[in-house]
Amino acid sequence: MSLILLAMSLTIAFCIFAYNLAIYALPFMVGLSAAQYTWGAGAGIFLSGLAAVGAALLSIGLVIAVLGFARNPALRLLALAVFAVPAVIAGYALIHGVAKNAIDPGLMLNLLSGSAGLFIGIAAIINLNALGVSLFSR
């Protein structure tokens, strides 16, 4: 009984941790690509890590700059969508990986994974929009 409770609590903790990471899927992907490129170009671990951090911060800064300076709502929505689409994909994959052992593959698994991906994408949009508003309201 205690192993079941431990497994349930660790699964919940993993989902919370992965949710917090899935919101920032775009900066992670950009940073990982920059690190792989610089490592392949012959840079060391330190420079690859520095390039990854710089590229991730630059991607967040670019989206926030577009949100802060663009007055066209379509352009703002496009910037938020660019940030949210990788979060939706990461949320779908996260819940699909966790729930595929508990639910038979089929319509219900896809609906659950799709709704979770949509939820994580909306959370990414809300978090980024709140960050942009608080940054440019000063």
C-alpha positions in Angstrom: 0.0 0.0 0.0 2.8 2.4 0.9 4.5 1.7 -2.5 1.3 2.6 -4.3 1.1 5.9 -2.4 4.7 6.6 -3.0 4.3 6.0 -6.8 1.2 8.2 -6.9 3.0 11.0 -5.0 6.1 10.8 -7.2 4.0 10.8 -10.3 2.2 14.0 -9.1 5.5 15.6 -8.2 6.9 14.7 -11.6 3.9 16.1 -13.4 4.2 19.4 -11.5 7.9 19.6 -12.3 7.3 18.7 -15.9 4.5 21.3 -16.2 6.8 24.0 -15.0 9.4 23.0 -17.5 6.9 22.5 -20.4 5.8 26.1 -20.1 9.3 27.2 -21.2 9.7 24.6 -24.1 10.6 27.2 -26.7 13.6 28.7 -24.8 14.7 25.1 -23.9 14.6 24.1 -27.6 16.4 27.2 -28.7 19.1 26.8 -26.0 19.5 23.1 -26.8 19.9 23.8 -30.5 22.5 26.5 -29.8 24.4 24.3 -27.5 24.5 21.5 -30.0 25.6 23.8 -32.8 28.4 25.3 -30.8 29.5 21.9 -29.5 29.6 20.7 -33.1 31.6 23.7 -34.1 34.3 22.7 -31.7 33.6 24.8 -28.7 33.9 23.4 -25.2 31.3 22.6 -22.6 31.5 26.1 -21.0 31.1 28.0 -24.2 28.3 25.6 -25.3 26.5 26.2 -22.1 27.0 29.9 -22.3 25.6 29.9 -25.9 22.6 27.9 -24.7 21.8 30.3 -21.9 22.3 33.3 -24.1 20.1 31.9 -26.9 17.3 30.9 -24.4 17.3 34.4 -22.8 17.4 36.0 -26.3 14.3 34.0 -27.4 12.4 35.1 -24.3 13.6 38.7 -24.7 12.6 38.7 -28.4 9.0 37.6 -27.7 8.7 40.0 -24.8 10.0 42.9 -26.9 7.4 42.0 -29.6 4.7 42.0 -26.9 5.9 45.3 -25.5 6.4 47.3 -28.6 3.8 45.9 -31.1 0.4 47.5 -31.1 -1.1 45.1 -33.7 -3.1 42.4 -31.8 -2.4 39.9 -34.6 1.3 40.4 -34.3 1.1 40.0 -30.5 -1.0 36.9 -30.8 1.5 35.5 -33.4 4.4 36.1 -30.9 2.5 34.4 -28.1 1.6 31.5 -30.5 5.3 31.0 -31.4 6.0 30.7 -27.7 3.0 28.5 -27.0 3.2 25.9 -29.8 6.2 24.1 -28.4 4.6 24.2 -24.9 1.5 22.5 -26.4 3.6 19.8 -28.0 5.5 19.2 -24.8 2.3 19.1 -22.7 0.7 16.6 -25.1 3.8 14.4 -25.0 4.1 14.7 -21.3 0.6 13.5 -20.5 0.6 10.9 -23.3 3.7 9.4 -21.8 2.3 9.4 -18.3 -1.2 8.2 -19.1 -0.5 5.6 -21.8 0.1 3.0 -19.1 -3.1 3.7 -17.3 -5.5 4.3 -20.3 -6.0 2.0 -23.3 -4.7 3.7 -26.5 -7.5 5.3 -28.3 -9.8 8.3 -28.3 -9.8 8.9 -24.6 -6.0 9.0 -24.4 -5.8 11.4 -27.3 -8.5 13.6 -25.8 -6.8 13.7 -22.4 -3.4 14.4 -23.9 -4.8 17.0 -26.3 -6.6 18.8 -23.5 -3.6 18.8 -21.3 -1.4 20.1 -24.1 -4.0 22.9 -24.7 -4.0 23.7 -21.0 -0.2 23.9 -20.8 -0.1 26.1 -23.9 -2.7 28.5 -22.4 -0.6 28.6 -19.2 2.5 29.4 -21.2 0.6 32.3 -22.9 -0.7 33.6 -19.6 2.8 33.4 -17.9 4.6 35.1 -20.8 1.9 37.8 -21.2 2.0 38.5 -17.4 5.8 38.7 -17.6 5.7 41.1 -20.5 3.0 43.3 -18.9 4.9 43.5 -15.6 8.2 44.3 -17.4 6.8 47.1 -19.5 4.4 48.6 -16.9 7.3 50.2 -15.0 
